[in-house]
């Protein structure tokens, strides 16, 4: 009888931190692109 793999709290936190980091990079890049495009157009 196989047991389900257990996930440690540190594993969940590391995945959550990675997801937050990716989100910050994407949102930051979008703001930077918007800023640069705004500076070019104005």
mmCIF entry with sequence, helices, sheets and N, C-alpha, C, O atoms, coordinates in Angstrom:
data_MODEL
# 
_entry.id   MODEL 
# 
_entity.id                         1 
_entity.type                       polymer 
_entity.pdbx_number_of_molecules   1 
# 
_entity_poly.entity_id                      1 
_entity_poly.type                           'polypeptide(L)' 
_entity_poly.nstd_linkage                   no 
_entity_poly.nstd_monomer                   no 
_entity_poly.pdbx_seq_one_letter_code       
;(UNK)(UNK)(UNK)(UNK)(UNK)(UNK)(UNK)(UNK)(UNK)(UNK)(UNK)(UNK)(UNK)(UNK)(UNK)(UNK)
(UNK)(UNK)(UNK)(UNK)(UNK)(UNK)(UNK)(UNK)(UNK)(UNK)(UNK)(UNK)(UNK)(UNK)(UNK)(UNK)
(UNK)(UNK)(UNK)(UNK)(UNK)(UNK)(UNK)(UNK)(UNK)(UNK)
;
_entity_poly.pdbx_seq_one_letter_code_can   XXXXXXXXXXXXXXXXXXXXXXXXXXXXXXXXXXXXXXXXXX 
_entity_poly.pdbx_strand_id                 A 
# 
loop_
_entity_poly_seq.entity_id 
_entity_poly_seq.num 
_entity_poly_seq.mon_id 
_entity_poly_seq.hetero 
1 1  UNK n 
1 2  UNK n 
1 3  UNK n 
1 4  UNK n 
1 5  UNK n 
1 6  UNK n 
1 7  UNK n 
1 8  UNK n 
1 9  UNK n 
1 10 UNK n 
1 11 UNK n 
1 12 UNK n 
1 13 UNK n 
1 14 UNK n 
1 15 UNK n 
1 16 UNK n 
1 17 UNK n 
1 18 UNK n 
1 19 UNK n 
1 20 UNK n 
1 21 UNK n 
1 22 UNK n 
1 23 UNK n 
1 24 UNK n 
1 25 UNK n 
1 26 UNK n 
1 27 UNK n 
1 28 UNK n 
1 29 UNK n 
1 30 UNK n 
1 31 UNK n 
1 32 UNK n 
1 33 UNK n 
1 34 UNK n 
1 35 UNK n 
1 36 UNK n 
1 37 UNK n 
1 38 UNK n 
1 39 UNK n 
1 40 UNK n 
1 41 UNK n 
1 42 UNK n 
# 
_struct_asym.id          A 
_struct_asym.entity_id   1 
# 
_struct_conf.conf_type_id            HELX_P 
_struct_conf.id                      HELX_P1 
_struct_conf.pdbx_PDB_helix_id       AA1 
_struct_conf.beg_label_comp_id       UNK 
_struct_conf.beg_label_asym_id       A 
_struct_conf.beg_label_seq_id        9 
_struct_conf.pdbx_beg_PDB_ins_code   ? 
_struct_conf.end_label_comp_id       UNK 
_struct_conf.end_label_asym_id       A 
_struct_conf.end_label_seq_id        41 
_struct_conf.pdbx_end_PDB_ins_code   ? 
_struct_conf.beg_auth_comp_id        UNK 
_struct_conf.beg_auth_asym_id        A 
_struct_conf.beg_auth_seq_id         9 
_struct_conf.end_auth_comp_id        UNK 
_struct_conf.end_auth_asym_id        A 
_struct_conf.end_auth_seq_id         41 
_struct_conf.pdbx_PDB_helix_class    1 
_struct_conf.details                 ? 
_struct_conf.pdbx_PDB_helix_length   33 
# 
_struct_conf_type.id          HELX_P 
_struct_conf_type.criteria    ? 
_struct_conf_type.reference   ? 
# 
loop_
_atom_site.group_PDB 
_atom_site.id 
_atom_site.type_symbol 
_atom_site.label_atom_id 
_atom_site.label_alt_id 
_atom_site.label_comp_id 
_atom_site.label_asym_id 
_atom_site.label_entity_id 
_atom_site.label_seq_id 
_atom_site.pdbx_PDB_ins_code 
_atom_site.Cartn_x 
_atom_site.Cartn_y 
_atom_site.Cartn_z 
_atom_site.occupancy 
_atom_site.B_iso_or_equiv 
_atom_site.pdbx_formal_charge 
_atom_site.auth_seq_id 
_atom_site.auth_comp_id 
_atom_site.auth_asym_id 
_atom_site.auth_atom_id 
_atom_site.pdbx_PDB_model_num 
ATOM 1   N N  . UNK A 1 1  ? 0.851  -1.187 0.000   1.00 0.00 ? 1  UNK A N  1 
ATOM 2   C CA . UNK A 1 1  ? 0.000  0.000  0.000   1.00 0.00 ? 1  UNK A CA 1 
ATOM 3   C C  . UNK A 1 1  ? 0.896  1.250  0.000   1.00 0.00 ? 1  UNK A C  1 
ATOM 4   O O  . UNK A 1 1  ? 1.666  1.475  0.934   1.00 0.00 ? 1  UNK A O  1 
ATOM 5   N N  . UNK A 1 2  ? 0.782  2.033  -1.036  1.00 0.00 ? 2  UNK A N  1 
ATOM 6   C CA . UNK A 1 2  ? 1.630  3.224  -1.168  1.00 0.00 ? 2  UNK A CA 1 
ATOM 7   C C  . UNK A 1 2  ? 1.042  4.380  -0.372  1.00 0.00 ? 2  UNK A C  1 
ATOM 8   O O  . UNK A 1 2  ? -0.168 4.602  -0.365  1.00 0.00 ? 2  UNK A O  1 
ATOM 9   N N  . UNK A 1 3  ? 1.907  5.092  0.281   1.00 0.00 ? 3  UNK A N  1 
ATOM 10  C CA . UNK A 1 3  ? 1.448  6.253  1.040   1.00 0.00 ? 3  UNK A CA 1 
ATOM 11  C C  . UNK A 1 3  ? 1.627  7.502  0.196   1.00 0.00 ? 3  UNK A C  1 
ATOM 12  O O  . UNK A 1 3  ? 2.534  7.572  -0.633  1.00 0.00 ? 3  UNK A O  1 
ATOM 13  N N  . UNK A 1 4  ? 0.784  8.467  0.400   1.00 0.00 ? 4  UNK A N  1 
ATOM 14  C CA . UNK A 1 4  ? 0.874  9.724  -0.338  1.00 0.00 ? 4  UNK A CA 1 
ATOM 15  C C  . UNK A 1 4  ? 2.115  10.485 0.114   1.00 0.00 ? 4  UNK A C  1 
ATOM 16  O O  . UNK A 1 4  ? 2.447  10.488 1.299   1.00 0.00 ? 4  UNK A O  1 
ATOM 17  N N  . UNK A 1 5  ? 2.798  11.126 -0.822  1.00 0.00 ? 5  UNK A N  1 
ATOM 18  C CA . UNK A 1 5  ? 3.995  11.893 -0.421  1.00 0.00 ? 5  UNK A CA 1 
ATOM 19  C C  . UNK A 1 5  ? 3.610  13.075 0.455   1.00 0.00 ? 5  UNK A C  1 
ATOM 20  O O  . UNK A 1 5  ? 2.636  13.778 0.185   1.00 0.00 ? 5  UNK A O  1 
ATOM 21  N N  . UNK A 1 6  ? 4.379  13.278 1.489   1.00 0.00 ? 6  UNK A N  1 
ATOM 22  C CA . UNK A 1 6  ? 4.101  14.396 2.388   1.00 0.00 ? 6  UNK A CA 1 
ATOM 23  C C  . UNK A 1 6  ? 4.922  15.606 1.953   1.00 0.00 ? 6  UNK A C  1 
ATOM 24  O O  . UNK A 1 6  ? 6.090  15.484 1.586   1.00 0.00 ? 6  UNK A O  1 
ATOM 25  N N  . UNK A 1 7  ? 4.301  16.744 2.001   1.00 0.00 ? 7  UNK A N  1 
ATOM 26  C CA . UNK A 1 7  ? 4.977  17.982 1.626   1.00 0.00 ? 7  UNK A CA 1 
ATOM 27  C C  . UNK A 1 7  ? 5.297  18.759 2.897   1.00 0.00 ? 7  UNK A C  1 
ATOM 28  O O  . UNK A 1 7  ? 4.416  19.041 3.709   1.00 0.00 ? 7  UNK A O  1 
ATOM 29  N N  . UNK A 1 8  ? 6.564  19.097 3.053   1.00 0.00 ? 8  UNK A N  1 
ATOM 30  C CA . UNK A 1 8  ? 6.961  19.855 4.228   1.00 0.00 ? 8  UNK A CA 1 
ATOM 31  C C  . UNK A 1 8  ? 6.556  21.314 4.066   1.00 0.00 ? 8  UNK A C  1 
ATOM 32  O O  . UNK A 1 8  ? 6.350  21.787 2.948   1.00 0.00 ? 8  UNK A O  1 
ATOM 33  N N  . UNK A 1 9  ? 6.446  22.014 5.167   1.00 0.00 ? 9  UNK A N  1 
ATOM 34  C CA . UNK A 1 9  ? 6.070  23.419 5.146   1.00 0.00 ? 9  UNK A CA 1 
ATOM 35  C C  . UNK A 1 9  ? 7.122  24.232 4.395   1.00 0.00 ? 9  UNK A C  1 
ATOM 36  O O  . UNK A 1 9  ? 6.785  25.180 3.685   1.00 0.00 ? 9  UNK A O  1 
ATOM 37  N N  . UNK A 1 10 ? 8.392  23.864 4.549   1.00 0.00 ? 10 UNK A N  1 
ATOM 38  C CA . UNK A 1 10 ? 9.452  24.605 3.867   1.00 0.00 ? 10 UNK A CA 1 
ATOM 39  C C  . UNK A 1 10 ? 9.334  24.468 2.354   1.00 0.00 ? 10 UNK A C  1 
ATOM 40  O O  . UNK A 1 10 ? 9.644  25.407 1.621   1.00 0.00 ? 10 UNK A O  1 
ATOM 41  N N  . UNK A 1 11 ? 8.888  23.307 1.881   1.00 0.00 ? 11 UNK A N  1 
ATOM 42  C CA . UNK A 1 11 ? 8.689  23.132 0.440   1.00 0.00 ? 11 UNK A CA 1 
ATOM 43  C C  . UNK A 1 11 ? 7.587  24.050 -0.061  1.00 0.00 ? 11 UNK A C  1 
ATOM 44  O O  . UNK A 1 11 ? 7.731  24.691 -1.102  1.00 0.00 ? 11 UNK A O  1 
ATOM 45  N N  . UNK A 1 12 ? 6.486  24.114 0.680   1.00 0.00 ? 12 UNK A N  1 
ATOM 46  C CA . UNK A 1 12 ? 5.380  24.984 0.273   1.00 0.00 ? 12 UNK A CA 1 
ATOM 47  C C  . UNK A 1 12 ? 5.806  26.445 0.301   1.00 0.00 ? 12 UNK A C  1 
ATOM 48  O O  . UNK A 1 12 ? 5.442  27.212 -0.590  1.00 0.00 ? 12 UNK A O  1 
ATOM 49  N N  . UNK A 1 13 ? 6.573  26.839 1.316   1.00 0.00 ? 13 UNK A N  1 
ATOM 50  C CA . UNK A 1 13 ? 7.021  28.231 1.411   1.00 0.00 ? 13 UNK A CA 1 
ATOM 51  C C  . UNK A 1 13 ? 7.968  28.579 0.273   1.00 0.00 ? 13 UNK A C  1 
ATOM 52  O O  . UNK A 1 13 ? 7.904  29.684 -0.265  1.00 0.00 ? 13 UNK A O  1 
ATOM 53  N N  . UNK A 1 14 ? 8.844  27.654 -0.101  1.00 0.00 ? 14 UNK A N  1 
ATOM 54  C CA . UNK A 1 14 ? 9.781  27.935 -1.186  1.00 0.00 ? 14 UNK A CA 1 
ATOM 55  C C  . UNK A 1 14 ? 9.040  28.083 -2.509  1.00 0.00 ? 14 UNK A C  1 
ATOM 56  O O  . UNK A 1 14 ? 9.386  28.947 -3.314  1.00 0.00 ? 14 UNK A O  1 
ATOM 57  N N  . UNK A 1 15 ? 8.032  27.258 -2.744  1.00 0.00 ? 15 UNK A N  1 
ATOM 58  C CA . UNK A 1 15 ? 7.234  27.380 -3.968  1.00 0.00 ? 15 UNK A CA 1 
ATOM 59  C C  . UNK A 1 15 ? 6.460  28.687 -3.959  1.00 0.00 ? 15 UNK A C  1 
ATOM 60  O O  . UNK A 1 15 ? 6.373  29.365 -4.983  1.00 0.00 ? 15 UNK A O  1 
ATOM 61  N N  . UNK A 1 16 ? 5.897  29.048 -2.813  1.00 0.00 ? 16 UNK A N  1 
ATOM 62  C CA . UNK A 1 16 ? 5.160  30.304 -2.694  1.00 0.00 ? 16 UNK A CA 1 
ATOM 63  C C  . UNK A 1 16 ? 6.084  31.491 -2.923  1.00 0.00 ? 16 UNK A C  1 
ATOM 64  O O  . UNK A 1 16 ? 5.719  32.435 -3.623  1.00 0.00 ? 16 UNK A O  1 
ATOM 65  N N  . UNK A 1 17 ? 7.278  31.452 -2.339  1.00 0.00 ? 17 UNK A N  1 
ATOM 66  C CA . UNK A 1 17 ? 8.238  32.545 -2.515  1.00 0.00 ? 17 UNK A CA 1 
ATOM 67  C C  . UNK A 1 17 ? 8.658  32.656 -3.981  1.00 0.00 ? 17 UNK A C  1 
ATOM 68  O O  . UNK A 1 17 ? 8.801  33.762 -4.502  1.00 0.00 ? 17 UNK A O  1 
ATOM 69  N N  . UNK A 1 18 ? 8.855  31.527 -4.641  1.00 0.00 ? 18 UNK A N  1 
ATOM 70  C CA . UNK A 1 18 ? 9.216  31.541 -6.053  1.00 0.00 ? 18 UNK A CA 1 
ATOM 71  C C  . UNK A 1 18 ? 8.096  32.159 -6.886  1.00 0.00 ? 18 UNK A C  1 
ATOM 72  O O  . UNK A 1 18 ? 8.361  32.964 -7.779  1.00 0.00 ? 18 UNK A O  1 
ATOM 73  N N  . UNK A 1 19 ? 6.840  31.788 -6.601  1.00 0.00 ? 19 UNK A N  1 
ATOM 74  C CA . UNK A 1 19 ? 5.706  32.330 -7.341  1.00 0.00 ? 19 UNK A CA 1 
ATOM 75  C C  . UNK A 1 19 ? 5.595  33.840 -7.122  1.00 0.00 ? 19 UNK A C  1 
ATOM 76  O O  . UNK A 1 19 ? 5.322  34.584 -8.065  1.00 0.00 ? 19 UNK A O  1 
ATOM 77  N N  . UNK A 1 20 ? 5.802  34.294 -5.894  1.00 0.00 ? 20 UNK A N  1 
ATOM 78  C CA . UNK A 1 20 ? 5.753  35.727 -5.605  1.00 0.00 ? 20 UNK A CA 1 
ATOM 79  C C  . UNK A 1 20 ? 6.878  36.452 -6.349  1.00 0.00 ? 20 UNK A C  1 
ATOM 80  O O  . UNK A 1 20 ? 6.669  37.541 -6.884  1.00 0.00 ? 20 UNK A O  1 
ATOM 81  N N  . UNK A 1 21 ? 8.051  35.856 -6.381  1.00 0.00 ? 21 UNK A N  1 
ATOM 82  C CA . UNK A 1 21 ? 9.174  36.463 -7.095  1.00 0.00 ? 21 UNK A CA 1 
ATOM 83  C C  . UNK A 1 21 ? 8.890  36.607 -8.577  1.00 0.00 ? 21 UNK A C  1 
ATOM 84  O O  . UNK A 1 21 ? 9.164  37.654 -9.163  1.00 0.00 ? 21 UNK A O  1 
ATOM 85  N N  . UNK A 1 22 ? 8.344  35.566 -9.189  1.00 0.00 ? 22 UNK A N  1 
ATOM 86  C CA . UNK A 1 22 ? 7.998  35.634 -10.613 1.00 0.00 ? 22 UNK A CA 1 
ATOM 87  C C  . UNK A 1 22 ? 6.948  36.713 -10.856 1.00 0.00 ? 22 UNK A C  1 
ATOM 88  O O  . UNK A 1 22 ? 7.035  37.465 -11.827 1.00 0.00 ? 22 UNK A O  1 
ATOM 89  N N  . UNK A 1 23 ? 5.958  36.785 -9.973  1.00 0.00 ? 23 UNK A N  1 
ATOM 90  C CA . UNK A 1 23 ? 4.910  37.789 -10.119 1.00 0.00 ? 23 UNK A CA 1 
ATOM 91  C C  . UNK A 1 23 ? 5.480  39.198 -10.006 1.00 0.00 ? 23 UNK A C  1 
ATOM 92  O O  . UNK A 1 23 ? 5.097  40.080 -10.774 1.00 0.00 ? 23 UNK A O  1 
ATOM 93  N N  . UNK A 1 24 ? 6.388  39.422 -9.059  1.00 0.00 ? 24 UNK A N  1 
ATOM 94  C CA . UNK A 1 24 ? 7.007  40.737 -8.888  1.00 0.00 ? 24 UNK A CA 1 
ATOM 95  C C  . UNK A 1 24 ? 7.804  41.121 -10.132 1.00 0.00 ? 24 UNK A C  1 
ATOM 96  O O  . UNK A 1 24 ? 7.766  42.273 -10.564 1.00 0.00 ? 24 UNK A O  1 
ATOM 97  N N  . UNK A 1 25 ? 8.527  40.159 -10.710 1.00 0.00 ? 25 UNK A N  1 
ATOM 98  C CA . UNK A 1 25 ? 9.304  40.448 -11.918 1.00 0.00 ? 25 UNK A CA 1 
ATOM 99  C C  . UNK A 1 25 ? 8.375  40.821 -13.075 1.00 0.00 ? 25 UNK A C  1 
ATOM 100 O O  . UNK A 1 25 ? 8.657  41.763 -13.816 1.00 0.00 ? 25 UNK A O  1 
ATOM 101 N N  . UNK A 1 26 ? 7.274  40.091 -13.233 1.00 0.00 ? 26 UNK A N  1 
ATOM 102 C CA . UNK A 1 26 ? 6.350  40.369 -14.332 1.00 0.00 ? 26 UNK A CA 1 
ATOM 103 C C  . UNK A 1 26 ? 5.690  41.732 -14.144 1.00 0.00 ? 26 UNK A C  1 
ATOM 104 O O  . UNK A 1 26 ? 5.645  42.534 -15.078 1.00 0.00 ? 26 UNK A O  1 
ATOM 105 N N  . UNK A 1 27 ? 5.180  41.997 -12.945 1.00 0.00 ? 27 UNK A N  1 
ATOM 106 C CA . UNK A 1 27 ? 4.512  43.278 -12.683 1.00 0.00 ? 27 UNK A CA 1 
ATOM 107 C C  . UNK A 1 27 ? 5.512  44.425 -12.782 1.00 0.00 ? 27 UNK A C  1 
ATOM 108 O O  . UNK A 1 27 ? 5.199  45.470 -13.353 1.00 0.00 ? 27 UNK A O  1 
ATOM 109 N N  . UNK A 1 28 ? 6.705  44.241 -12.234 1.00 0.00 ? 28 UNK A N  1 
ATOM 110 C CA . UNK A 1 28 ? 7.737  45.276 -12.326 1.00 0.00 ? 28 UNK A CA 1 
ATOM 111 C C  . UNK A 1 28 ? 8.125  45.547 -13.762 1.00 0.00 ? 28 UNK A C  1 
ATOM 112 O O  . UNK A 1 28 ? 8.313  46.700 -14.150 1.00 0.00 ? 28 UNK A O  1 
ATOM 113 N N  . UNK A 1 29 ? 8.245  44.501 -14.550 1.00 0.00 ? 29 UNK A N  1 
ATOM 114 C CA . UNK A 1 29 ? 8.564  44.682 -15.965 1.00 0.00 ? 29 UNK A CA 1 
ATOM 115 C C  . UNK A 1 29 ? 7.467  45.425 -16.700 1.00 0.00 ? 29 UNK A C  1 
ATOM 116 O O  . UNK A 1 29 ? 7.751  46.254 -17.565 1.00 0.00 ? 29 UNK A O  1 
ATOM 117 N N  . UNK A 1 30 ? 6.228  45.142 -16.373 1.00 0.00 ? 30 UNK A N  1 
ATOM 118 C CA . UNK A 1 30 ? 5.114  45.833 -17.010 1.00 0.00 ? 30 UNK A CA 1 
ATOM 119 C C  . UNK A 1 30 ? 5.121  47.319 -16.648 1.00 0.00 ? 30 UNK A C  1 
ATOM 120 O O  . UNK A 1 30 ? 4.898  48.170 -17.510 1.00 0.00 ? 30 UNK A O  1 
ATOM 121 N N  . UNK A 1 31 ? 5.376  47.632 -15.375 1.00 0.00 ? 31 UNK A N  1 
ATOM 122 C CA . UNK A 1 31 ? 5.445  49.038 -14.973 1.00 0.00 ? 31 UNK A CA 1 
ATOM 123 C C  . UNK A 1 31 ? 6.620  49.744 -15.635 1.00 0.00 ? 31 UNK A C  1 
ATOM 124 O O  . UNK A 1 31 ? 6.498  50.893 -16.061 1.00 0.00 ? 31 UNK A O  1 
ATOM 125 N N  . UNK A 1 32 ? 7.751  49.063 -15.720 1.00 0.00 ? 32 UNK A N  1 
ATOM 126 C CA . UNK A 1 32 ? 8.927  49.660 -16.362 1.00 0.00 ? 32 UNK A CA 1 
ATOM 127 C C  . UNK A 1 32 ? 8.664  49.920 -17.838 1.00 0.00 ? 32 UNK A C  1 
ATOM 128 O O  . UNK A 1 32 ? 9.026  50.975 -18.358 1.00 0.00 ? 32 UNK A O  1 
ATOM 129 N N  . UNK A 1 33 ? 8.042  48.972 -18.509 1.00 0.00 ? 33 UNK A N  1 
ATOM 130 C CA . UNK A 1 33 ? 7.723  49.144 -19.927 1.00 0.00 ? 33 UNK A CA 1 
ATOM 131 C C  . UNK A 1 33 ? 6.743  50.294 -20.126 1.00 0.00 ? 33 UNK A C  1 
ATOM 132 O O  . UNK A 1 33 ? 6.908  51.106 -21.036 1.00 0.00 ? 33 UNK A O  1 
ATOM 133 N N  . UNK A 1 34 ? 5.728  50.360 -19.277 1.00 0.00 ? 34 UNK A N  1 
ATOM 134 C CA . UNK A 1 34 ? 4.764  51.463 -19.354 1.00 0.00 ? 34 UNK A CA 1 
ATOM 135 C C  . UNK A 1 34 ? 5.414  52.806 -19.108 1.00 0.00 ? 34 UNK A C  1 
ATOM 136 O O  . UNK A 1 34 ? 5.092  53.789 -19.775 1.00 0.00 ? 34 UNK A O  1 
ATOM 137 N N  . UNK A 1 35 ? 6.329  52.852 -18.152 1.00 0.00 ? 35 UNK A N  1 
ATOM 138 C CA . UNK A 1 35 ? 7.049  54.096 -17.855 1.00 0.00 ? 35 UNK A CA 1 
ATOM 139 C C  . UNK A 1 35 ? 7.892  54.528 -19.045 1.00 0.00 ? 35 UNK A C  1 
ATOM 140 O O  . UNK A 1 35 ? 7.855  55.691 -19.447 1.00 0.00 ? 35 UNK A O  1 
ATOM 141 N N  . UNK A 1 36 ? 8.652  53.595 -19.609 1.00 0.00 ? 36 UNK A N  1 
ATOM 142 C CA . UNK A 1 36 ? 9.510  53.935 -20.740 1.00 0.00 ? 36 UNK A CA 1 
ATOM 143 C C  . UNK A 1 36 ? 8.695  54.370 -21.962 1.00 0.00 ? 36 UNK A C  1 
ATOM 144 O O  . UNK A 1 36 ? 9.056  55.330 -22.642 1.00 0.00 ? 36 UNK A O  1 
ATOM 145 N N  . UNK A 1 37 ? 7.593  53.661 -22.238 1.00 0.00 ? 37 UNK A N  1 
ATOM 146 C CA . UNK A 1 37 ? 6.756  54.038 -23.369 1.00 0.00 ? 37 UNK A CA 1 
ATOM 147 C C  . UNK A 1 37 ? 6.145  55.409 -23.127 1.00 0.00 ? 37 UNK A C  1 
ATOM 148 O O  . UNK A 1 37 ? 6.056  56.219 -24.050 1.00 0.00 ? 37 UNK A O  1 
ATOM 149 N N  . UNK A 1 38 ? 5.725  55.678 -21.898 1.00 0.00 ? 38 UNK A N  1 
ATOM 150 C CA . UNK A 1 38 ? 5.179  56.997 -21.562 1.00 0.00 ? 38 UNK A CA 1 
ATOM 151 C C  . UNK A 1 38 ? 6.211  58.102 -21.739 1.00 0.00 ? 38 UNK A C  1 
ATOM 152 O O  . UNK A 1 38 ? 5.887  59.191 -22.213 1.00 0.00 ? 38 UNK A O  1 
ATOM 153 N N  . UNK A 1 39 ? 7.459  57.820 -21.356 1.00 0.00 ? 39 UNK A N  1 
ATOM 154 C CA . UNK A 1 39 ? 8.520  58.835 -21.503 1.00 0.00 ? 39 UNK A CA 1 
ATOM 155 C C  . UNK A 1 39 ? 8.803  59.100 -22.987 1.00 0.00 ? 39 UNK A C  1 
ATOM 156 O O  . UNK A 1 39 ? 9.092  60.232 -23.373 1.00 0.00 ? 39 UNK A O  1 
ATOM 157 N N  . UNK A 1 40 ? 8.720  58.064 -23.805 1.00 0.00 ? 40 UNK A N  1 
ATOM 158 C CA . UNK A 1 40 ? 8.983  58.235 -25.236 1.00 0.00 ? 40 UNK A CA 1 
ATOM 159 C C  . UNK A 1 40 ? 7.861  59.049 -25.893 1.00 0.00 ? 40 UNK A C  1 
ATOM 160 O O  . UNK A 1 40 ? 8.123  59.929 -26.713 1.00 0.00 ? 40 UNK A O  1 
ATOM 161 N N  . UNK A 1 41 ? 6.613  58.750 -25.525 1.00 0.00 ? 41 UNK A N  1 
ATOM 162 C CA . UNK A 1 41 ? 5.481  59.396 -26.185 1.00 0.00 ? 41 UNK A CA 1 
ATOM 163 C C  . UNK A 1 41 ? 5.246  60.819 -25.712 1.00 0.00 ? 41 UNK A C  1 
ATOM 164 O O  . UNK A 1 41 ? 4.712  61.635 -26.463 1.00 0.00 ? 41 UNK A O  1 
ATOM 165 N N  . UNK A 1 42 ? 5.630  61.133 -24.489 1.00 0.00 ? 42 UNK A N  1 
ATOM 166 C CA . UNK A 1 42 ? 5.360  62.480 -23.976 1.00 0.00 ? 42 UNK A CA 1 
ATOM 167 C C  . UNK A 1 42 ? 6.566  63.386 -24.098 1.00 0.00 ? 42 UNK A C  1 
ATOM 168 O O  . UNK A 1 42 ? 6.503  64.553 -23.711 1.00 0.00 ? 42 UNK A O  1 
# 
